């Protein structure tokens, strides 16, 4: 049996990282929403 979640830092950053979020308008919107909400961490 294998586990579903095998964490990898590089993969995580590549898909959910700050730079990736900044690339698309939708990602920028997500960041601004999280900032508005007062999130401690805006992106990975």
mmCIF file of the N, C-alpha and C atoms, coordinates in Angstrom:
data_MODEL
# 
_entry.id   MODEL 
# 
loop_
_atom_site.group_PDB 
_atom_site.id 
_atom_site.type_symbol 
_atom_site.label_atom_id 
_atom_site.label_alt_id 
_atom_site.label_comp_id 
_atom_site.label_asym_id 
_atom_site.label_entity_id 
_atom_site.label_seq_id 
_atom_site.pdbx_PDB_ins_code 
_atom_site.Cartn_x 
_atom_site.Cartn_y 
_atom_site.Cartn_z 
_atom_site.occupancy 
_atom_site.B_iso_or_equiv 
_atom_site.pdbx_formal_charge 
_atom_site.auth_seq_id 
_atom_site.auth_comp_id 
_atom_site.auth_asym_id 
_atom_site.auth_atom_id 
_atom_site.pdbx_PDB_model_num 
ATOM 1   N N  . UNK A 1 1  ? 0.835  -1.200 0.000   1.00 0.00 ? 1  UNK A N  1 
ATOM 2   C CA . UNK A 1 1  ? 0.000  0.000  0.000   1.00 0.00 ? 1  UNK A CA 1 
ATOM 3   C C  . UNK A 1 1  ? 0.872  1.253  0.000   1.00 0.00 ? 1  UNK A C  1 
ATOM 4   N N  . UNK A 1 2  ? 0.483  2.225  -0.794  1.00 0.00 ? 2  UNK A N  1 
ATOM 5   C CA . UNK A 1 2  ? 1.236  3.487  -0.813  1.00 0.00 ? 2  UNK A CA 1 
ATOM 6   C C  . UNK A 1 2  ? 0.365  4.613  -0.295  1.00 0.00 ? 2  UNK A C  1 
ATOM 7   N N  . UNK A 1 3  ? 1.013  5.628  0.236   1.00 0.00 ? 3  UNK A N  1 
ATOM 8   C CA . UNK A 1 3  ? 0.274  6.754  0.780   1.00 0.00 ? 3  UNK A CA 1 
ATOM 9   C C  . UNK A 1 3  ? -0.011 7.783  -0.307  1.00 0.00 ? 3  UNK A C  1 
ATOM 10  N N  . UNK A 1 4  ? -1.152 8.399  -0.216  1.00 0.00 ? 4  UNK A N  1 
ATOM 11  C CA . UNK A 1 4  ? -1.591 9.343  -1.235  1.00 0.00 ? 4  UNK A CA 1 
ATOM 12  C C  . UNK A 1 4  ? -0.770 10.620 -1.226  1.00 0.00 ? 4  UNK A C  1 
ATOM 13  N N  . UNK A 1 5  ? -0.473 11.122 -0.034  1.00 0.00 ? 5  UNK A N  1 
ATOM 14  C CA . UNK A 1 5  ? 0.236  12.401 0.077   1.00 0.00 ? 5  UNK A CA 1 
ATOM 15  C C  . UNK A 1 5  ? 1.718  12.186 0.347   1.00 0.00 ? 5  UNK A C  1 
ATOM 16  N N  . UNK A 1 6  ? 2.541  12.462 -0.679  1.00 0.00 ? 6  UNK A N  1 
ATOM 17  C CA . UNK A 1 6  ? 3.996  12.373 -0.525  1.00 0.00 ? 6  UNK A CA 1 
ATOM 18  C C  . UNK A 1 6  ? 4.587  13.763 -0.717  1.00 0.00 ? 6  UNK A C  1 
ATOM 19  N N  . UNK A 1 7  ? 4.739  14.527 0.358   1.00 0.00 ? 7  UNK A N  1 
ATOM 20  C CA . UNK A 1 7  ? 5.145  15.923 0.247   1.00 0.00 ? 7  UNK A CA 1 
ATOM 21  C C  . UNK A 1 7  ? 6.509  16.132 -0.398  1.00 0.00 ? 7  UNK A C  1 
ATOM 22  N N  . UNK A 1 8  ? 6.538  17.078 -1.339  1.00 0.00 ? 8  UNK A N  1 
ATOM 23  C CA . UNK A 1 8  ? 7.786  17.492 -1.989  1.00 0.00 ? 8  UNK A CA 1 
ATOM 24  C C  . UNK A 1 8  ? 7.780  19.014 -2.050  1.00 0.00 ? 8  UNK A C  1 
ATOM 25  N N  . UNK A 1 9  ? 8.783  19.617 -1.465  1.00 0.00 ? 9  UNK A N  1 
ATOM 26  C CA . UNK A 1 9  ? 8.844  21.082 -1.370  1.00 0.00 ? 9  UNK A CA 1 
ATOM 27  C C  . UNK A 1 9  ? 8.878  21.764 -2.730  1.00 0.00 ? 9  UNK A C  1 
ATOM 28  N N  . UNK A 1 10 ? 9.664  21.218 -3.638  1.00 0.00 ? 10 UNK A N  1 
ATOM 29  C CA . UNK A 1 10 ? 9.789  21.823 -4.967  1.00 0.00 ? 10 UNK A CA 1 
ATOM 30  C C  . UNK A 1 10 ? 8.461  21.794 -5.717  1.00 0.00 ? 10 UNK A C  1 
ATOM 31  N N  . UNK A 1 11 ? 7.834  20.637 -5.733  1.00 0.00 ? 11 UNK A N  1 
ATOM 32  C CA . UNK A 1 11 ? 6.543  20.466 -6.412  1.00 0.00 ? 11 UNK A CA 1 
ATOM 33  C C  . UNK A 1 11 ? 5.502  21.429 -5.836  1.00 0.00 ? 11 UNK A C  1 
ATOM 34  N N  . UNK A 1 12 ? 5.485  21.539 -4.506  1.00 0.00 ? 12 UNK A N  1 
ATOM 35  C CA . UNK A 1 12 ? 4.535  22.418 -3.814  1.00 0.00 ? 12 UNK A CA 1 
ATOM 36  C C  . UNK A 1 12 ? 4.731  23.867 -4.227  1.00 0.00 ? 12 UNK A C  1 
ATOM 37  N N  . UNK A 1 13 ? 5.990  24.302 -4.253  1.00 0.00 ? 13 UNK A N  1 
ATOM 38  C CA . UNK A 1 13 ? 6.299  25.673 -4.632  1.00 0.00 ? 13 UNK A CA 1 
ATOM 39  C C  . UNK A 1 13 ? 5.983  25.936 -6.101  1.00 0.00 ? 13 UNK A C  1 
ATOM 40  N N  . UNK A 1 14 ? 6.230  24.931 -6.945  1.00 0.00 ? 14 UNK A N  1 
ATOM 41  C CA . UNK A 1 14 ? 5.992  25.068 -8.378  1.00 0.00 ? 14 UNK A CA 1 
ATOM 42  C C  . UNK A 1 14 ? 4.509  25.210 -8.710  1.00 0.00 ? 14 UNK A C  1 
ATOM 43  N N  . UNK A 1 15 ? 3.658  24.602 -7.884  1.00 0.00 ? 15 UNK A N  1 
ATOM 44  C CA . UNK A 1 15 ? 2.219  24.661 -8.169  1.00 0.00 ? 15 UNK A CA 1 
ATOM 45  C C  . UNK A 1 15 ? 1.483  25.714 -7.360  1.00 0.00 ? 15 UNK A C  1 
ATOM 46  N N  . UNK A 1 16 ? 1.909  25.939 -6.112  1.00 0.00 ? 16 UNK A N  1 
ATOM 47  C CA . UNK A 1 16 ? 1.175  26.856 -5.241  1.00 0.00 ? 16 UNK A CA 1 
ATOM 48  C C  . UNK A 1 16 ? 2.016  28.016 -4.746  1.00 0.00 ? 16 UNK A C  1 
ATOM 49  N N  . UNK A 1 17 ? 3.242  28.158 -5.252  1.00 0.00 ? 17 UNK A N  1 
ATOM 50  C CA . UNK A 1 17 ? 4.156  29.182 -4.770  1.00 0.00 ? 17 UNK A CA 1 
ATOM 51  C C  . UNK A 1 17 ? 3.742  30.599 -5.123  1.00 0.00 ? 17 UNK A C  1 
ATOM 52  N N  . UNK A 1 18 ? 4.406  31.549 -4.502  1.00 0.00 ? 18 UNK A N  1 
ATOM 53  C CA . UNK A 1 18 ? 4.105  32.964 -4.693  1.00 0.00 ? 18 UNK A CA 1 
ATOM 54  C C  . UNK A 1 18 ? 4.303  33.406 -6.142  1.00 0.00 ? 18 UNK A C  1 
ATOM 55  N N  . UNK A 1 19 ? 5.416  32.992 -6.748  1.00 0.00 ? 19 UNK A N  1 
ATOM 56  C CA . UNK A 1 19 ? 5.724  33.396 -8.120  1.00 0.00 ? 19 UNK A CA 1 
ATOM 57  C C  . UNK A 1 19 ? 4.690  32.874 -9.111  1.00 0.00 ? 19 UNK A C  1 
ATOM 58  N N  . UNK A 1 20 ? 4.216  31.668 -8.880  1.00 0.00 ? 20 UNK A N  1 
ATOM 59  C CA . UNK A 1 20 ? 3.183  31.090 -9.743  1.00 0.00 ? 20 UNK A CA 1 
ATOM 60  C C  . UNK A 1 20 ? 1.890  31.873 -9.609  1.00 0.00 ? 20 UNK A C  1 
ATOM 61  N N  . UNK A 1 21 ? 1.551  32.255 -8.378  1.00 0.00 ? 21 UNK A N  1 
ATOM 62  C CA . UNK A 1 21 ? 0.332  33.030 -8.131  1.00 0.00 ? 21 UNK A CA 1 
ATOM 63  C C  . UNK A 1 21 ? 0.411  34.395 -8.821  1.00 0.00 ? 21 UNK A C  1 
ATOM 64  N N  . UNK A 1 22 ? 1.591  34.985 -8.815  1.00 0.00 ? 22 UNK A N  1 
ATOM 65  C CA . UNK A 1 22 ? 1.761  36.315 -9.397  1.00 0.00 ? 22 UNK A CA 1 
ATOM 66  C C  . UNK A 1 22 ? 1.677  36.311 -10.928 1.00 0.00 ? 22 UNK A C  1 
ATOM 67  N N  . UNK A 1 23 ? 1.896  35.163 -11.528 1.00 0.00 ? 23 UNK A N  1 
ATOM 68  C CA . UNK A 1 23 ? 1.898  35.065 -12.990 1.00 0.00 ? 23 UNK A CA 1 
ATOM 69  C C  . UNK A 1 23 ? 0.539  35.344 -13.625 1.00 0.00 ? 23 UNK A C  1 
ATOM 70  N N  . UNK A 1 24 ? -0.519 34.757 -13.063 1.00 0.00 ? 24 UNK A N  1 
ATOM 71  C CA . UNK A 1 24 ? -1.846 34.901 -13.656 1.00 0.00 ? 24 UNK A CA 1 
ATOM 72  C C  . UNK A 1 24 ? -2.704 35.907 -12.895 1.00 0.00 ? 24 UNK A C  1 
ATOM 73  N N  . UNK A 1 25 ? -3.652 36.527 -13.601 1.00 0.00 ? 25 UNK A N  1 
ATOM 74  C CA . UNK A 1 25 ? -4.546 37.476 -12.946 1.00 0.00 ? 25 UNK A CA 1 
ATOM 75  C C  . UNK A 1 25 ? -5.367 36.825 -11.837 1.00 0.00 ? 25 UNK A C  1 
ATOM 76  N N  . UNK A 1 26 ? -5.763 35.569 -12.050 1.00 0.00 ? 26 UNK A N  1 
ATOM 77  C CA . UNK A 1 26 ? -6.532 34.847 -11.044 1.00 0.00 ? 26 UNK A CA 1 
ATOM 78  C C  . UNK A 1 26 ? -5.721 34.617 -9.781  1.00 0.00 ? 26 UNK A C  1 
ATOM 79  N N  . UNK A 1 27 ? -4.436 34.323 -9.982  1.00 0.00 ? 27 UNK A N  1 
ATOM 80  C CA . UNK A 1 27 ? -3.528 34.095 -8.859  1.00 0.00 ? 27 UNK A CA 1 
ATOM 81  C C  . UNK A 1 27 ? -3.330 35.361 -8.046  1.00 0.00 ? 27 UNK A C  1 
ATOM 82  N N  . UNK A 1 28 ? -3.213 36.485 -8.758  1.00 0.00 ? 28 UNK A N  1 
ATOM 83  C CA . UNK A 1 28 ? -3.063 37.788 -8.098  1.00 0.00 ? 28 UNK A CA 1 
ATOM 84  C C  . UNK A 1 28 ? -4.303 38.089 -7.264  1.00 0.00 ? 28 UNK A C  1 
ATOM 85  N N  . UNK A 1 29 ? -5.448 37.748 -7.812  1.00 0.00 ? 29 UNK A N  1 
ATOM 86  C CA . UNK A 1 29 ? -6.711 37.966 -7.118  1.00 0.00 ? 29 UNK A CA 1 
ATOM 87  C C  . UNK A 1 29 ? -6.762 37.126 -5.842  1.00 0.00 ? 29 UNK A C  1 
ATOM 88  N N  . UNK A 1 30 ? -6.280 35.887 -5.949  1.00 0.00 ? 30 UNK A N  1 
ATOM 89  C CA . UNK A 1 30 ? -6.243 34.985 -4.798  1.00 0.00 ? 30 UNK A CA 1 
ATOM 90  C C  . UNK A 1 30 ? -5.363 35.558 -3.693  1.00 0.00 ? 30 UNK A C  1 
ATOM 91  N N  . UNK A 1 31 ? -4.206 36.092 -4.087  1.00 0.00 ? 31 UNK A N  1 
ATOM 92  C CA . UNK A 1 31 ? -3.282 36.692 -3.120  1.00 0.00 ? 31 UNK A CA 1 
ATOM 93  C C  . UNK A 1 31 ? -3.904 37.900 -2.437  1.00 0.00 ? 31 UNK A C  1 
ATOM 94  N N  . UNK A 1 32 ? -4.545 38.747 -3.231  1.00 0.00 ? 32 UNK A N  1 
ATOM 95  C CA . UNK A 1 32 ? -5.153 39.958 -2.670  1.00 0.00 ? 32 UNK A CA 1 
ATOM 96  C C  . UNK A 1 32 ? -6.296 39.608 -1.713  1.00 0.00 ? 32 UNK A C  1 
ATOM 97  N N  . UNK A 1 33 ? -7.056 38.571 -2.068  1.00 0.00 ? 33 UNK A N  1 
ATOM 98  C CA . UNK A 1 33 ? -8.152 38.113 -1.213  1.00 0.00 ? 33 UNK A CA 1 
ATOM 99  C C  . UNK A 1 33 ? -7.604 37.619 0.122   1.00 0.00 ? 33 UNK A C  1 
ATOM 100 N N  . UNK A 1 34 ? -6.498 36.870 0.065   1.00 0.00 ? 34 UNK A N  1 
ATOM 101 C CA . UNK A 1 34 ? -5.897 36.323 1.277   1.00 0.00 ? 34 UNK A CA 1 
ATOM 102 C C  . UNK A 1 34 ? -5.297 37.438 2.138   1.00 0.00 ? 34 UNK A C  1 
ATOM 103 N N  . UNK A 1 35 ? -4.768 38.462 1.472   1.00 0.00 ? 35 UNK A N  1 
ATOM 104 C CA . UNK A 1 35 ? -4.228 39.622 2.204   1.00 0.00 ? 35 UNK A CA 1 
ATOM 105 C C  . UNK A 1 35 ? -5.356 40.367 2.893   1.00 0.00 ? 35 UNK A C  1 
ATOM 106 N N  . UNK A 1 36 ? -6.453 40.532 2.165   1.00 0.00 ? 36 UNK A N  1 
ATOM 107 C CA . UNK A 1 36 ? -7.612 41.239 2.702   1.00 0.00 ? 36 UNK A CA 1 
ATOM 108 C C  . UNK A 1 36 ? -8.193 40.525 3.911   1.00 0.00 ? 36 UNK A C  1 
ATOM 109 N N  . UNK A 1 37 ? -8.158 39.200 3.859   1.00 0.00 ? 37 UNK A N  1 
ATOM 110 C CA . UNK A 1 37 ? -8.673 38.385 4.950   1.00 0.00 ? 37 UNK A CA 1 
ATOM 111 C C  . UNK A 1 37 ? -7.746 38.448 6.163   1.00 0.00 ? 37 UNK A C  1 
ATOM 112 N N  . UNK A 1 38 ? -6.482 38.798 5.891   1.00 0.00 ? 38 UNK A N  1 
ATOM 113 C CA . UNK A 1 38 ? -5.514 38.934 6.974   1.00 0.00 ? 38 UNK A CA 1 
ATOM 114 C C  . UNK A 1 38 ? -4.765 37.642 7.257   1.00 0.00 ? 38 UNK A C  1 
ATOM 115 N N  . UNK A 1 39 ? -4.553 36.873 6.196   1.00 0.00 ? 39 UNK A N  1 
ATOM 116 C CA . UNK A 1 39 ? -3.832 35.610 6.334   1.00 0.00 ? 39 UNK A CA 1 
ATOM 117 C C  . UNK A 1 39 ? -2.399 35.864 6.780   1.00 0.00 ? 39 UNK A C  1 
ATOM 118 N N  . UNK A 1 40 ? -1.909 34.972 7.664   1.00 0.00 ? 40 UNK A N  1 
ATOM 119 C CA . UNK A 1 40 ? -0.530 35.075 8.119   1.00 0.00 ? 40 UNK A CA 1 
ATOM 120 C C  . UNK A 1 40 ? 0.398  34.760 6.957   1.00 0.00 ? 40 UNK A C  1 
ATOM 121 N N  . UNK A 1 41 ? 0.051  33.703 6.188   1.00 0.00 ? 41 UNK A N  1 
ATOM 122 C CA . UNK A 1 41 ? 0.835  33.311 5.023   1.00 0.00 ? 41 UNK A CA 1 
ATOM 123 C C  . UNK A 1 41 ? -0.037 33.478 3.780   1.00 0.00 ? 41 UNK A C  1 
ATOM 124 N N  . UNK A 1 42 ? 0.425  34.302 2.850   1.00 0.00 ? 42 UNK A N  1 
ATOM 125 C CA . UNK A 1 42 ? -0.333 34.566 1.631   1.00 0.00 ? 42 UNK A CA 1 
ATOM 126 C C  . UNK A 1 42 ? -0.176 33.435 0.633   1.00 0.00 ? 42 UNK A C  1 
ATOM 127 N N  . UNK A 1 43 ? 1.043  32.940 0.478   1.00 0.00 ? 43 UNK A N  1 
ATOM 128 C CA . UNK A 1 43 ? 1.325  31.812 -0.416  1.00 0.00 ? 43 UNK A CA 1 
ATOM 129 C C  . UNK A 1 43 ? 2.378  30.927 0.232   1.00 0.00 ? 43 UNK A C  1 
ATOM 130 N N  . UNK A 1 44 ? 2.613  29.765 -0.409  1.00 0.00 ? 44 UNK A N  1 
ATOM 131 C CA . UNK A 1 44 ? 3.620  28.819 0.082   1.00 0.00 ? 44 UNK A CA 1 
ATOM 132 C C  . UNK A 1 44 ? 4.995  29.459 -0.084  1.00 0.00 ? 44 UNK A C  1 
# 
